[in-house]
Amino acid sequence: MTVKPAADTADQAALVAAIERGIERYFNECRRRVPAFVTRHFHYPGAWQTNRRALGWDMLRAPCNLLWVPFYLALQGVAWGVAALNMGRLARLLRRVPSGMQTTMQRYLMQCATSELLLRTTDQNRLRECIVAAIIEHESLMPASGAITGAENERHLEQSLSDALSQYALTRTATADISNTLLATIAGAFTLQKFTPGGIAIGMTLAGIVANRWAAWDFILGPTVGGWYYALFPISPDAGLIVFSTAAVMVLMAIFACFSGLISDPLQGFCGIHQRRLNRMLDSLERDLKQRTSGSFRPKDAYLARLLDIVDAARVGIT
């Protein structure tokens, strides 16, 4: 059996320590850029420059993404379950399912995060620069080794970054979904005097109002008496009216979702939500890079949106 010299082992340990110092230095720099990044893209006038990209095909992509997200999250839950059963290949296939159609706004934010936050462009590889600098600082290590190791870490970061940015883009859809739920709740409270935590609830409520108004107009004693009568003995709308009303509400909410960031982005920036989300993404990327893992960034926004959908469905079931 060949025994490695103690000097080689010490150099290897020193190399690993230098690489980790370089990684930490790189991500600390990234974190310092987060406040300026949020101000540039999520406060006015940057919020308009970001959200105006929803004009165009995004007005079709965004509603499709809102409909697809529940199925995507269900598949990711299945992936987690089969991974726990040691069915790794199936889990990997399920995790490759896209989170939705990439919108122009999502693509823009992903490009901005890559170039402005992570400083990864065709002309600059800041991660490699930090790793090489940390290795050169250690006199016993060869700079060439740093370049090679930096390239390896670049490749691993590329893999982790693709997944992390995809999850970050998913938070845009989730935030729009949450904004829609809040809009439906506020609209129902102020205009219908009802608790309508979602498009389904507000659509059914509107269908009931329309059905009773129509019935009142056809009442034998006239619409005024008919309105009093059906206020005491309301009728249930038919299925066709419910479907039409709910679909119309969903379309209007989908259009609102495209531009909800004009309101929610500055609020999230003011409350520090954007900053915390980006810092969590950077923390996950740093952890993945050090531990040679991937996929640890899983924001909870999408699950909160699904919880609100459950409340909406439960509200409809109760009524």
C-alpha positions as CSV (number, residue, x, y, z in Angstrom):
1,M,0.0,0.0,0.0
2,T,1.3,3.4,-1.0
3,V,1.4,6.0,1.8
4,K,1.2,9.7,0.7
5,P,3.9,11.9,2.2
6,A,2.8,14.1,5.0
7,A,3.9,17.2,3.0
8,D,1.5,16.2,0.1
9,T,-1.4,15.7,2.6
10,A,-0.6,19.1,4.2
11,D,-0.5,20.8,0.8
12,Q,-3.8,19.2,-0.1
13,A,-5.4,20.4,3.1
14,A,-4.0,23.9,2.6
15,L,-5.3,23.9,-1.0
16,V,-8.8,22.9,0.2
17,A,-8.7,25.6,2.9
18,A,-7.6,28.2,0.3
19,I,-10.4,27.2,-2.1
20,E,-13.0,27.6,0.7
21,R,-11.5,31.0,1.6
22,G,-11.9,32.1,-2.0
23,I,-15.4,30.8,-2.2
24,E,-16.3,32.7,1.0
25,R,-14.7,35.9,-0.2
26,Y,-16.6,35.6,-3.5
27,F,-20.0,35.2,-1.9
28,N,-19.3,37.9,0.7
29,E,-18.8,40.2,-2.2
30,C,-22.0,39.1,-3.8
31,R,-23.9,39.7,-0.5
32,R,-22.6,43.3,-0.4
33,R,-24.0,43.9,-3.8
34,V,-27.5,42.8,-2.8
35,P,-28.9,46.1,-1.5
36,A,-27.8,48.0,-4.6
37,F,-29.2,45.3,-6.8
38,V,-32.6,45.5,-5.1
39,T,-32.7,49.3,-5.3
40,R,-31.7,49.2,-8.9
41,H,-34.4,46.7,-10.0
42,F,-37.2,46.7,-7.4
43,H,-37.5,50.3,-6.4
44,Y,-38.8,53.1,-8.6
45,P,-37.8,53.9,-11.4
46,G,-36.2,50.5,-11.7
47,A,-39.4,48.7,-10.7
48,W,-41.1,50.0,-13.9
49,Q,-38.1,49.0,-16.0
50,T,-38.3,45.5,-14.6
51,N,-42.1,45.0,-14.8
52,R,-42.7,46.7,-18.1
53,R,-41.2,43.6,-19.7
54,A,-44.5,41.8,-18.9
55,L,-46.0,43.6,-21.8
56,G,-46.3,41.3,-24.8
57,W,-46.2,37.5,-24.7
58,D,-45.8,37.5,-20.9
59,M,-49.5,38.3,-20.7
60,L,-50.1,34.8,-22.1
61,R,-47.2,33.0,-20.4
62,A,-48.0,34.3,-16.9
63,P,-51.6,32.9,-16.7
64,C,-50.3,29.5,-17.9
65,N,-47.6,29.5,-15.3
66,L,-50.2,30.3,-12.6
67,L,-52.2,27.2,-13.7
68,W,-49.1,25.0,-14.0
69,V,-47.4,25.8,-10.6
70,P,-49.7,23.5,-8.5
71,F,-49.0,20.5,-10.7
72,Y,-45.3,21.4,-10.7
73,L,-45.2,21.5,-6.9
74,A,-47.1,18.2,-6.7
75,L,-44.5,16.6,-9.0
76,Q,-41.7,17.9,-6.8
77,G,-43.4,16.4,-3.8
78,V,-43.5,13.0,-5.6
79,A,-39.8,13.5,-6.5
80,W,-39.0,14.0,-2.8
81,G,-41.0,10.9,-1.9
82,V,-39.4,8.6,-4.5
83,A,-35.9,9.9,-3.5
84,A,-36.7,8.9,0.1
85,L,-37.4,5.4,-1.3
86,N,-34.0,5.3,-3.0
87,M,-35.5,5.7,-6.5
88,G,-32.9,8.3,-7.5
89,R,-33.2,8.1,-11.2
90,L,-37.0,8.7,-11.2
91,A,-36.4,11.6,-8.7
92,R,-33.9,13.2,-10.9
93,L,-36.2,13.0,-13.9
94,L,-39.1,14.6,-11.9
95,R,-36.8,17.4,-10.7
96,R,-36.0,18.2,-14.3
97,V,-39.6,19.1,-15.0
98,P,-39.7,22.8,-15.8
99,S,-41.4,25.1,-13.3
100,G,-43.3,26.8,-16.2
101,M,-42.7,28.8,-19.3
102,Q,-39.9,31.3,-18.8
103,T,-41.2,34.8,-19.1
104,T,-39.3,37.8,-20.5
105,M,-39.3,39.4,-17.0
106,Q,-37.9,36.2,-15.4
107,R,-35.2,35.9,-18.1
108,Y,-34.3,39.6,-17.5
109,L,-34.0,39.2,-13.7
110,M,-31.9,35.9,-14.1
111,Q,-29.5,37.7,-16.5
112,C,-29.3,40.7,-14.2
113,A,-28.6,38.4,-11.2
114,T,-25.9,36.5,-13.1
115,S,-24.1,39.6,-14.5
116,E,-24.6,42.2,-11.7
117,L,-24.9,40.1,-8.5
118,L,-22.6,37.2,-9.3
119,L,-20.3,39.0,-11.8
120,R,-20.5,36.1,-14.3
121,T,-20.1,37.4,-17.8
122,T,-18.1,36.3,-20.9
123,D,-15.4,38.8,-19.8
124,Q,-15.3,38.1,-16.1
125,N,-15.2,35.0,-13.8
126,R,-15.1,36.6,-10.4
127,L,-15.4,33.2,-8.5
128,R,-12.2,32.0,-10.2
129,E,-10.4,35.2,-9.5
130,C,-11.2,35.0,-5.8
131,I,-10.1,31.3,-5.6
132,V,-6.9,31.9,-7.5
133,A,-6.1,35.0,-5.3
134,A,-6.7,33.0,-2.1
135,I,-4.4,30.2,-3.4
136,I,-1.6,32.6,-4.5
137,E,-1.7,34.2,-1.0
138,H,-0.5,30.8,0.3
139,E,3.2,30.7,-0.7
140,S,3.5,26.9,-0.8
141,L,0.7,26.4,-3.4
142,M,1.1,26.7,-7.1
143,P,-1.0,29.3,-8.9
144,A,-1.7,26.8,-11.7
145,S,-3.5,24.5,-9.3
146,G,-5.7,27.4,-8.3
147,A,-6.7,28.0,-12.0
148,I,-7.6,24.3,-12.4
149,T,-9.5,24.1,-9.2
150,G,-11.2,27.4,-10.0
151,A,-12.4,26.0,-13.3
152,E,-13.8,23.0,-11.5
153,N,-15.7,25.2,-9.1
154,E,-17.0,27.3,-12.0
155,R,-18.5,24.2,-13.6
156,H,-20.1,23.2,-10.3
157,L,-21.5,26.7,-9.7
158,E,-22.9,26.7,-13.2
159,Q,-24.9,23.5,-12.4
160,S,-26.1,24.8,-9.0
161,L,-26.8,28.3,-10.4
162,S,-29.1,27.0,-13.1
163,D,-31.4,25.3,-10.5
164,A,-31.2,28.2,-8.1
165,L,-32.1,30.8,-10.7
166,S,-35.0,28.6,-11.9
167,Q,-36.3,28.6,-8.3
168,Y,-35.8,32.3,-8.0
169,A,-37.8,32.9,-11.1
170,L,-40.6,30.7,-9.7
171,T,-40.9,33.2,-6.8
172,R,-42.1,35.8,-9.3
173,T,-45.0,33.5,-10.2
174,A,-45.7,32.7,-6.6
175,T,-45.6,36.4,-5.6
176,A,-48.1,37.2,-8.4
177,D,-50.3,34.4,-7.2
178,I,-50.2,35.8,-3.6
179,S,-50.9,39.3,-4.9
180,N,-54.0,37.9,-6.8
181,T,-55.3,36.3,-3.6
182,L,-54.9,39.5,-1.6
183,L,-56.6,41.5,-4.4
184,A,-59.5,39.0,-4.5
185,T,-59.8,39.2,-0.7
186,I,-59.8,43.0,-0.7
187,A,-62.2,43.3,-3.6
188,G,-64.6,40.9,-2.1
189,A,-64.5,42.6,1.3
190,F,-65.1,46.1,-0.1
191,T,-67.4,45.5,-3.0
192,L,-69.2,42.2,-2.2
193,Q,-69.0,42.3,1.6
194,K,-67.8,38.7,1.6
195,F,-64.6,36.8,2.3
196,T,-63.3,35.8,-1.1
197,P,-59.7,34.6,-0.7
198,G,-59.1,33.7,-4.4
199,G,-60.5,33.7,-7.9
200,I,-62.7,30.7,-7.4
201,A,-64.5,32.2,-4.4
202,I,-65.0,35.6,-6.0
203,G,-66.2,34.0,-9.3
204,M,-68.8,31.9,-7.5
205,T,-70.0,34.9,-5.5
206,L,-70.4,36.9,-8.6
207,A,-72.3,34.1,-10.3
208,G,-74.7,34.0,-7.4
209,I,-75.3,37.7,-7.5
210,V,-75.9,37.6,-11.3
211,A,-78.3,34.7,-11.0
212,N,-80.3,36.4,-8.3
213,R,-80.4,39.7,-10.2
214,W,-81.7,37.9,-13.3
215,A,-84.3,36.0,-11.3
216,A,-85.4,39.3,-9.7
217,W,-86.0,40.9,-13.1
218,D,-88.3,38.0,-14.1
219,F,-90.2,38.0,-10.8
220,I,-93.9,38.1,-11.2
221,L,-94.4,41.1,-8.9
222,G,-91.6,43.1,-10.4
223,P,-87.8,43.5,-9.9
224,T,-88.1,45.5,-6.7
225,V,-90.2,42.9,-4.9
226,G,-88.1,40.2,-6.6
227,G,-84.9,41.7,-5.1
228,W,-86.4,41.5,-1.6
229,Y,-87.7,38.0,-2.2
230,Y,-84.4,36.6,-3.5
231,A,-82.5,38.4,-0.8
232,L,-84.4,36.2,1.7
233,F,-84.5,33.1,-0.5
234,P,-81.5,33.2,-2.8
235,I,-81.2,30.7,-5.7
236,S,-78.1,28.8,-6.7
237,P,-76.4,29.7,-10.0
238,D,-76.2,27.0,-12.6
239,A,-72.9,25.4,-13.5
240,G,-72.5,27.2,-16.8
241,L,-72.8,30.6,-15.1
242,I,-70.3,29.6,-12.4
243,V,-67.8,28.4,-15.0
244,F,-68.1,31.6,-17.1
245,S,-67.9,33.9,-14.1
246,T,-64.9,32.2,-12.5
247,A,-63.1,32.1,-15.9
248,A,-63.7,35.8,-16.4
249,V,-62.4,36.6,-12.9
250,M,-59.3,34.4,-13.6
251,V,-58.5,36.2,-16.8
252,L,-58.7,39.6,-15.1
253,M,-56.6,38.4,-12.3
254,A,-54.0,36.9,-14.7
255,I,-53.7,40.3,-16.4
256,F,-53.3,41.9,-13.0
257,A,-50.6,39.3,-12.2
258,C,-48.4,40.5,-15.0
259,F,-48.1,43.9,-13.5
260,S,-48.6,43.2,-9.8
261,G,-44.8,43.6,-9.3
262,L,-45.3,47.4,-9.8
263,I,-46.9,47.3,-6.4
264,S,-45.4,44.3,-4.7
265,D,-41.8,44.8,-5.7
266,P,-41.3,48.2,-3.9
267,L,-43.2,46.9,-0.9
268,Q,-41.0,43.7,-0.8
269,G,-37.9,45.8,-1.2
270,F,-39.0,48.2,1.6
271,C,-39.7,45.2,3.9
272,G,-36.4,43.5,3.1
273,I,-38.1,40.5,1.5
274,H,-36.1,40.8,-1.8
275,Q,-32.9,41.1,0.2
276,R,-33.5,38.1,2.4
277,R,-34.5,36.0,-0.6
278,L,-31.4,36.9,-2.6
279,N,-29.2,36.3,0.5
280,R,-30.8,32.9,1.0
281,M,-30.1,32.0,-2.6
282,L,-26.4,33.1,-2.2
283,D,-26.2,31.1,1.1
284,S,-27.5,28.0,-0.7
285,L,-25.1,28.4,-3.6
286,E,-22.2,28.8,-1.3
287,R,-23.2,25.7,0.6
288,D,-23.7,23.7,-2.6
289,L,-20.3,24.8,-3.9
290,K,-18.5,23.8,-0.7
291,Q,-20.3,20.5,-0.2
292,R,-20.5,19.6,-4.0
293,T,-24.3,19.4,-3.8
294,S,-27.1,21.1,-5.7
295,G,-30.7,22.1,-5.4
296,S,-30.6,23.3,-1.8
297,F,-32.4,26.6,-2.6
298,R,-36.1,26.0,-2.3
299,P,-38.0,29.2,-1.4
300,K,-41.3,28.8,0.4
301,D,-43.2,31.5,-1.6
302,A,-44.8,28.9,-3.9
303,Y,-46.0,26.8,-1.0
304,L,-47.5,29.8,0.7
305,A,-49.4,30.5,-2.5
306,R,-50.7,27.0,-2.6
307,L,-51.8,27.3,1.1
308,L,-53.9,30.3,0.1
309,D,-55.4,28.3,-2.7
310,I,-56.4,25.6,-0.2
311,V,-58.1,28.3,1.9
312,D,-59.9,29.5,-1.3
313,A,-61.0,25.9,-2.1
314,A,-62.1,25.3,1.5
315,R,-64.1,28.6,1.5
316,V,-65.9,27.4,-1.6
317,G,-66.5,24.0,-0.1
318,I,-68.0,25.4,3.0
319,T,-70.4,27.7,1.1
